[in-house]
Amino acid sequence: MSDDIQRMTTELARNPRSLIFLTLGEVLRQRGQLTAALAVAEAGLLRYPSLPDAHDLVGRVRSDRGEGDEAFDAWTVALRLNPAHAGALRGLAFLAFREGDLERAERHLRAALSVTPDDPSLRNALQKVIQHGGQRTLPDRPSPLRDREQSLLVDGRGRLFGGRLRGVDGGDVSEVVAAEIAGVMREAGRVTRILALGAWRGLSMECGGSGALAHFAPPTDSTVLLVMGEPGTPVGRLALEAEASAASARRWLERYQ
Amino acid sequence: MSNRYDAVVAAITRVGGVRSACVVDAIDGIVVAESSMVGTDPAPLAALAASLTRKLDGLLSVAGHGPPRVIHLEAELGHLMLKPVSPELLVVAVTDTETNLGLLRLALTDAAERLE
């Protein structure tokens, strides 16, 4: 163990609330000690869940571990906490570049450069992206929910972004249900706010008559996803499926909004 | 009559992590019986539970389903679970994040059966 790492580890052990975890995690990441880096980053995040830099560190470590989805989530949270976080913008640009989505990578890098205009590494990265511009492509993602039947993605004003829902009689009820979902979303937010429960993460219910299950999940603050399950579907399984669909929808929204 | 409601509420609060349990008049959104930890006001809980149930009932009805049987709202700092007994009555519980949701669901279902 290098002296620096030893010193920072000792300091963190002496004072677990120290922000030195940010530096220690980054040094470990740069040395390729990704398991240790992740442990340090996530322990820091537990103490500072509202600190954008902590989410950024988790994003960098996750990205190095090849965990693109988790890195995306971490950087997205960092940006929610600080929309001008250059590190998170750079990270999202990197993920977009890796996926071949040069347009999105360029957009994130330009946003990062507007925050730190003198950063030469950002300028180099932007240059690289622009040079690849002739090969610009957007991956084929016509719908945020293409792999999931009986699901809808809707915003807070009842606008339908994707998916399709059939009613009990087999008819298409997507638009009317989307309009109702907007009201449910507002009500769920009101309930958790007034009862001091924090942000709502999911809402599930068993439907009378049909016995079908419904699960709502919020991919972002302004959208909600409804996933329906056949009668007899375990509640926990539907929740997991909904979470996976919500993660997919979140990436889709980030890409196209 | 109130003893029956009180017994039902008391049974729900025996599930670990329950902060507040209520029997609610679903039409008016008022408390029929409750047991809550100090500092937890059951009145807004009753009103919000009734309102949320109506919203979800409306959503399900446009898709041709019947009214909701069990509703579970998960939030950062806890859970809200509702079990309609009839169009006029709900049993409701608010819990912390650690509660056993399976046990809570069983307790609410049992409570609803005792009130039917």
Interface residues (C-beta under 8 A of the other chain):
Chain A: L165 G167 V168 D169 V173 V176 V177 E180 I181 G183 V184 E187 A188 R190 V191 T192 I194 L195 A196 L197 G198 A199 W200 R201 G202 L203 S204 M205 E206 C207 G208 G209 S210 A212 A214 V235
Chain B: P44 L45 L48 A49 S51 L52 K55 L56 G58 L59 L60 V62 A63 G64 H65 G66 P67 P68 R69 V70 I71 H72 L73 E74 A75 E76 L77 G78 H79 L80 V94
